[in-house]
Amino acid sequence: MPGRRRRSTSSSRTTTARATTPAKKAAPAKKSTPAKKATAANKAAPARKATPAKAASRTSAPRTTAAAKAAAGLPTAPAGQRVWALAVPFRAPAPGATWHAGLSTHVYVGASLPAALAPYDPAPHSFERFVEDELNADPRPVPPGRPMTPRAEQTTGAAVIAAHAAAGGRMFLLGDDPGVGKTGTAVLAVQQIAAQRPVRTVLVVADRPAAITVPHWARSIAAFGDAGLRWCVTTWDRLGKVNGALKATGGRFDVVIADEAHMVRHTTTQRWKHWKAVSGAGRVKDAPYVLLATATPAHSPLELPYLAPHFAAVHGEPLKEWADLPTRLAAHGFHVERARYGWSWTEDADERRADLTRLRSWLADTDPPATLHRPAPWGPVSVTGTPVELTPAERAQYEAEWSEFRAEMQLARRARQSARGRAALLRFRQKAGLIRAAATVDWVKAQVEADRQVAVSVEFVETAADPIREALLDGGIAVAGIYGRDRFDVEAERLRFQTGEAPVCVFTVTASISLHAAEQLPGGLTASTTPRVGLFHQPRFSGIAARQLTGRTHRDHQVSPWRVAFAADTVEEDVARVMVERLAVTGSTAGGDTAGLQQIAELLEADWLPPASLTGTD
């Protein structure tokens, strides 16, 4: 039968694996200092004399005068009033405010906000608040946050980053495992960098959803200290707004933090265009210091274009020569070639190992090093496959869906209709997950009865999140929901799970959310200490996303195993096996995720589609 596989003779088909730390480096390449190389070839400015953070804020890029603002078409306010930038939801009424296209926000001029506009007053460190403070002579004060004591890993990590910046480095890759504390490390590092050079403004670009990631960063900045600097926290989806506001105001950022930096691994997107502008990736002079933070750098070293300025500095080559990273790597003798999914490493294992060791040396063997990766001291996450035995009726339905999918995929392939192929793949995954929803509900109930809290990762709302949540609610189990646009107060739902009020959380986000036990919560509270267990309702195609997801509960010295559910003796079982194997390599620039992605594409007869169709990055 289509989609049916011969049953294994083994009594257990459970797939198990543990994510591992990167292999030890081979003999280091010849050391080179980014500062010297960059000065020689790119004429980069040398490290400046250290100055206190507040003094630096006064000597950095000058603020635009009122006359200059008016000449540039920017709103100004008379004495005793200020310009307010508002966070107005889409199509919401904002009486008295006007939309400013250049700033991509509504503005209001007055001594105070009227009651009708008060709900749109932006939070500290948000994009709108940053724009507002740029338009006024004096920024509004930021209320103090609840102090947090840095962990040892965060303090030592910040010192390594600051040493690289002091030596004249341009960018740093922070690749600590999920949960080690990259956010706190980054904030502490900015404080030290601001003591070395003139710094006034800091941009933080985080993953979505904004309702979770922006408050998370704002709280961390307030908790560790903003050093008197102007912070702007936004998401990758809103980077275009930031770029537009910079053009309108003539401003720039002195330090840029890219959280989940792998989000800009493709250079053909609008996101890359905006990133290149705000980060100075194509500039030799006046570029900000860039701190790239990600526990999963990329599918492959070929997808590290955001590190091109560092690579150019290491080799003392003009930055423009590194605009096309794969071509430049080929010129340096790397064993890369054009393949079905674009550029890729050759299949020769020895060549790949040699190339990867060499690439890591460009980051780790500079003096001082330009990267830092520390595995979680609480150990790697355990990821186990969980087969679901379908009932006869469910199997008949599954086989019918698989046959329909294969027929549709073949038609789309012959007609070269990629959109049709993507739609067929999406429908099949949705229907396959819906068939197994009841089994997921039963498994979750068993875990709750065993005194565990369960984090259920889903990719679809109507065919996974909703039916699973509703069935659990019908069974008397409280469920926190973090999915669907504007359906839930995401922070309130997260806290329901963290405090134990809801023992189950069904969510779609992949990063920038903490669901681990014993977390320090706002207001001095502490999350429940009940052990967490995670479940992938469907095998993830992207190893990067899968690794990020396990870090939602397996973090900050809290151990949390994860399971991958799949229909036994179907194509899902093969996909789950590939996924679990790939989780062992996505924690470094090992490049194994690309090969795994191609395996999955071939299993689903979708190897003719663009890779983004599988990873969801299109």
N, C-alpha and C positions, 0 to 999 in steps of 0.2 A: 504494500500500500504506500502511496506517496507520503513522504515525511516520516514513515515508520522505520525504525531501525531494529536490527536483530537484537533481542534481549541479551544482556550480558549474563554469563554463567556465574558471575560473582554474586555472593549473597548481598553485597552492598554496592550501590552505584554512587555513593557519596564521594564527591570530589573534594579533596582537601589541599590546602596550601597555606603557606605563611609568607607574607610579604617580607622581603629581605632587604638588607641595607646594601648600598652599592659596593662593588668589589673594590679591594684596595688598589691604589694607583700603582702603575708600573713606574719604572725609573723616570723621574721628572725630566721634562724638557728643559733646555737652557733657560734659566730665569731671565726675565726682562721686566723692567719697571715701567708701568703705564705712563707715569708722569714724564719720564725722560723721552720715551718713544713719541708720545703725543706732542711734546714740545718740539721735537725735531721735525716731524713730518706734518703735523696738523696745526702747529702754532697755537696749541692750547695754552690758556693762561696758567701760570704756575700757581701753586697753592698760596693763598693770601695770608697775611699776618692774622693770627688769632685775635678775635675781638669778642667781648661778651655778647650774649644773645640780644639784649636790649639795645646795646650800642650798634650792633650789626643791623638791627631793624631800622635804625635812623640813617645808616650809611648805604643801604641797599638802593634799589631802583627808586627814584624819586616819585612821590605821589603826584597825580595829575592835578593841576590848579583848576579852580572853578572856571576861569576864563577859557582854559584849554578844553575843559569838559563841554562847555557851551558851544565852542567852536566845532567840536567833534559831534555835536548832536546828542550829547548825553544829558540826562536830566540834572538839574541843579536845584538847590533849595536856598531861600533867603535866610537871613539871620534869624535864629531862634527856631528854625524848622530843619528837617532832614529829609532825605530821599529814602523811602522804604521800598525794598525789593520783596516781593511777596511770592510765596509758594502756593499758587492757586491751582487746584486740581483741574483737569481737562474739562472744559465747558462749564465750570462752576461760575456763578455770578460774582463779580467783583466790583460793586458800585463805587465809583469815584476813582478807581485805579485804571491805568492805561497800559496796554501791551507795548513793550519796546522790543522790536524785532532784533535789533543788534545785540541786546543783552539777553534775549530769549527768556524774558520774565516780565511780570506785571510790576509797575512802579506806582508809588503814591507819594505825594509831597505834602508834608504837614508836620505840625509839632508832635502829634501822636496819632496812632491808628484809630480810626472810628470803629465802633463795635462791629459793624458789618465786615470789616477787613481783619479784625483781630484774630480770627481762626487761621488766617494765612500767614501769620507772623512766623518767619522761618526759624528753625532751630539753630543753635550755635554750630559753627563749622560747616553748615550746609552750603550748597552752591549759591542759593539766593542770599544768604546772610553774608557770604564773602563778597558778592557783587555789591550789596548794600554798603558794606563798610568801605569798599573801594570808591564809592561815589560820595562819601562824606568825609569831612576833615577828621572826625574822631570816630573810631569804631565803637560800637556798643560793647559794654563790658560783658564778659562771659562768666556765668555763675560758676563757682568752684565745684569740682566733682568730688566723689568719695575717693580718697587716696588709696592707691594700691602699692604694695611692696613688690618690687621686681624680683623675679626668681633669678637664681644664679645664672641659668642659661641665657636669660635676657640681658643681664649686665655684661657678661663676657662677650656675647654676640655683638652688642652695641659698640663695645670697645674695638672689636675687629673691623667693623664697618667704618668707624671714625678714623682709625689708623689708615685705612685705604684712602679715605677722602683727604686726610692731611697730607698724604704723599702725592696728591695731585690727580688721583684716580677720577674717572668720569662716571662710572656706574658699577654697581655691586649686585651680585646675585645671591640672595638669601634663600637657601633651599632646605631649611629645616623641615623635618617631618611634621604632619598635622598635629597640632596640640602642643608643640614645644614652646610656642609663644612668640611667633613672628611679629604679631601686632605690637606687643610691648617692646620687643627688640628694636623695631623700626622707630617707634616714638622716642626711645632713649637715644638711638643713634642720631636722630635729627637734632636733639638737644646738644649733643657734643659737636656735631658739624656746625651748628650755629655759633658755637664758641670759637670756631676756627676761622670762619669767613663771614662776610656780610650776608645775612639771611633775613628776609622779611616775610616771604610767603612760601607756603608749603601746599602742594597738591597731593591728595590721596585719591587714587582711582581704585575702587573696590568692585567686587562682583555683585550682581543683583541677587535678591531683590533689595531695592533701596530702603524699604521699610525695616529691614534687618541690618544690612551692612553699614549704612550711614550712621544710625544710632550706636552701633557697636564700636565703630571707630571714634565717634565723638566722645563716648564714655571713656574709652581708653586714653584718648588725648587729655581729657580732663583729669583722669585718675593719675596718670604718670607725669602730667605737667606740660603745658603748651609752650613753655619757655618764652612767653611774651610774643610769640609769632602768630602770623595770620594763617590759619589752616582752612583749606577748602576740601571737603570730602564729597566725592561724587561717585557715580558708577560708570562702568564702561559704556553702557547704553546712552549716557548723557554727556559723553566726552565731547560730542559735537557742540553742545551748548557752551561748554567751558572754552573751547577753541574760539567760538564766535564772540564770546564776551571778551576774551583777550584781544582779539582784533579790534573790537569796538573801543576798548579802554586803552589800548597800547600797553597793557600790562604784561607781566611774565612771572613765572614761578622760579624760585631759587633752588628748591628741592622738590623732586617729584617721586612719590612712592607708588609703585605699580603692584597692588595686591592681586594675587592670581595672575601673574604676568603672562602665563601661557595663553591668556585671552587675546594676545596680539601676536600670535605665531604665524598668521597668514597676512601677506603683504598686499593682497588684492582687494581688501575690504575697505570700506569707509572708516571703520574703526582704526585701522592702521594709519590712514591719512591723518586723522585727528591726533592720534598718539604721536606720530612723527612731528607734528607741529608743536604740541605742548611739551614734549620731552626733549626737543632739539636733536632728534635722532639724525637729521640730515645737516646739522649745523656744526661748524668747527669752533666758532667763537660764541660766547654768551649762552652756552648750553647749561641747563641746570644739572645739579648732581642727581643722578637717578638711582633709586634703590628698588630693585626688582625682587619681589617676594613671591615664591611659589614652591609648594612641596612637590609639584609635578611639572618640571620645566617644559616638556613638550613630548609629542609622540616620537620625535626624532631630533637629533642635533641639527638636522637641516631646517627645523622649524624654530630656530633661535635668532631670527633677524633682529630682534630688539637688542641683542648683544653685539651687533655689528660695530658700533663705535668702539667698544672695548677691543674687539679683535683687530681693528685697524690700528689702534694705539699700540697693542702688543707687538705688531709687526712693523710699526713705523711706516704704514702705508696710508695714502690719501683715503679719507672716509668715503669718497664717491666710488672707489673701487670695490667697496663692500656693500653697495646698494643691492646687488644680487648675490645673496649668501651662497646658494648652492654652486653657482658658477665660480665664485671665488674659492670655495673649498676644493673644487675640482682643480683649480689652478695651483693650489697648494699641495696637490698630490693625494687628496683623499679619494677613496674608492667609492665614488658616487656615480650614478647613472640615471638617465631618464627612464621611467617605467610607467606602468598604467596609472599609478597614483602620483604622477609627477616625479620629481627627483627622489631617489631612495638610495640607501646603502646597498652595496652588492651583497650577494648571499654568502660569500666566502667568510666563514666565522673568524678565521685568523685576521683577515683584512679588517673586519669590523672591529675586533678587539683592539687592534693597533690604532685604528683611526680614533676610536672613542677615548682611548688612553691619552692620545695626543691632544684631542680637543679639550679634555678636562684639564690638561696641564696649562692650557692657555688661560684658564681661570684660576686654578689653584696654585700654580707654581710661579706666579708673579710675586714681586716683593714690594709691598705686602700683598697677600692674596686678594683676589677679586671675587671670591665666592666663599660660602660657608654652608656646609651641610652637616647636620647633627641628627642622627637617628633618635627616635623617641626612647628615652631611658627606661620607659616602662615596657619596652619590647615591641616587636612587630605585631600587627593585627592578624588574627586567625580568621581566614575566610574559607568557608566550607560549602560545598554544593548540597542542596536539599532537593532530591527528586520528589515529584508529586505523581502518584499513581492515579491516572485518570479513570473515571468510571467508564463503562462501555458507551454510554450516551455521550459523555464528554469527549472520549476518544473519537467517536464517529464525527462529532462536530469539529474537532481539531483537524482531522484528516480532510474533511470537506473544505475547511478554510485554507489549509495548506495547498490543496490541489487548485483551488480558485486563485490563490496567490501566485503559484508557479505559472499558471496559464496567462494571467494578466502580466506578469513580469516578462514572459517570453514575447508577448505581443508588443509591450512597450520597448523591449530591446530591439526587435526587428524594425520598429518604426523610429528608433532612436529618440524616443520621447522620455527624457529623463524625469520631467515633472510627473508623468504618469507612473513611472517606475517608483519614484519616491512616495507617491500617494499609495501605491499598492503595498509597499513595505510598511508604511505607517499603519494602514488598516489591518494588516496581518498581525503586527505586534500588538495592536490594541485588542483585537479579538482573542488572540492567544492568551493575553493577560487576563481578560475578562473571564475566560473559561476556568482559570485557576483561582479566581478571587475567593471562592468559598474555601478552598484549601488553605489559602493564606489566613483567612479569618480563623479557621480552626487552630492553626499553628500559633497564632498570636494569643488566642484564648488560653492555650496550654502554657505559654510562657508567663502570662499574667498570673495564672493559678500557681505557678512555681515561684511567685514573688520576684518577678523580673519586670522591668519597664522595657517596652519594645519601641524601637524606631523603625518605621516601615518606609522605605524609599520607593517611590513610584515615579513613573515618567508621564503618565496620562491622568487626566482628571475624571472624565465621565466614565471611562472603562476600567479604572483602577481605584483612584483615591476615593471617589464618591461611594461606589458600592462597598468597598472595604470598610470605610468609616461608618456607613449607615448600618451595615450588618453588625458591627461591633456595638454600636449604640443600641440596636435592637436587643442585643444580648446583655445589656446592662453594664457595658464597659465604657467608661468615659474616654473620649478620644480628642486630642488636640489636632487641629487641622492647620497646616501651613502650606497652602496651595491655592491656586486660583487667584486671579487679579481682584484685589479689593474685597474678597469674600470673608476674610478673617482679619482681626487685629493680630498680626503675626507675633508681635512681642508678647501680647497677652496670652496667646495660645502657647508660645514657647514656655512661658513661665508656669502655665498650668501643668505642662509636662514636667518641667524641672522641679517643681515643688511636690510632685507626686499626686496632684489633684486629678490629673488624667494620666493613667499608666501607659497609654499608647499615644504615639505621635505619627501621623501620616503626613509626609511632606514630599515636595518636588524639588526644593532647592538643593544645590550640590555643595555649597561652600558658605563660609562666613556666618555660621550659626553653631552655637554650642548646645549640645544635648547630653553632655557627660555628667556623671554623678559628682556630687560634692562641689559643684561650681559655685564660685562667689557671685551672688546675684545682687542687683541694685537694691539699695536700702539696707545693706548689711545682712541680708538673708543668705542662706546656704542651700543649694539644691539638695534634693534627697540623695541618700547614699545607696539606694536600691540599685543593684547591678543592672547595667544596660545590655541589651542584645539588639543587633540590627538585622534587618532582612531586606534584601533586594527582591522586590516582588517580581522583577524581570531581570535577566542577565543584561548588564550594561555593555554597550558596544565600545564605549570609550574607557580605556583603562585610567585615563586622567580623572574622569568624573568619578569612577568607582573608588579610586584611592582617596579623592577628596571626601567622598561620602563616608567612608569608614572612619575618617577623622572627626566626624561630628560627635561620635560617642567615645571613640578610642583616643583619648587625649588627656593632657594634664595629669599624668600618672594614674589615669583610670582605664583599666583594661576592659574592652568590650568586643566580644567575638561577633562576626557577621556571617549570615547565611545567604546563599543565592538560590532562589527557588526556580525550578524549571520542570516542564512536563517530561516525565521519564520516557525514554525510547522515542524521542522526537528530535528535530533539529535544534530545539532549545538546549538539549543536553550537551550537544557539541559546542554550542555558543558559550554555555556556562563554563565548560572545561577550558576553552580558550581564555575566557575572562579571568578565571582564577589563576591561570598560569601567568597572565600578563600583569597581574597585580604585584608580582614579585620583581618587576623591572621598571615600573613607572615611577618609582621614587628617585630616579636619577636620570641622567641624559643617556641612558643605555640604548635607546632607540628600538627596543623590542616591541613597543606598542604598534608601530607601523606594520610589522609583519603580522601581528595578531589581527589587526584590522582587516588586512587582506584575506586572512583565513576566514573570518566571519563573513566577509563579502562573498567569497566563493561558496560558503555553506548555504547562503541565502540566494545564490544565483544573482547577486547584485553587484558583482565585481566590475560591471560596466558603468556603474553610477559614480559620480564624484564622491570622494571620501566623506565630505561634509554631510552627505545624505545619511551616513551611518552614525556619525558622531553628534549630529544635531547642531553643527556650527555654521550651517548655511542660513 
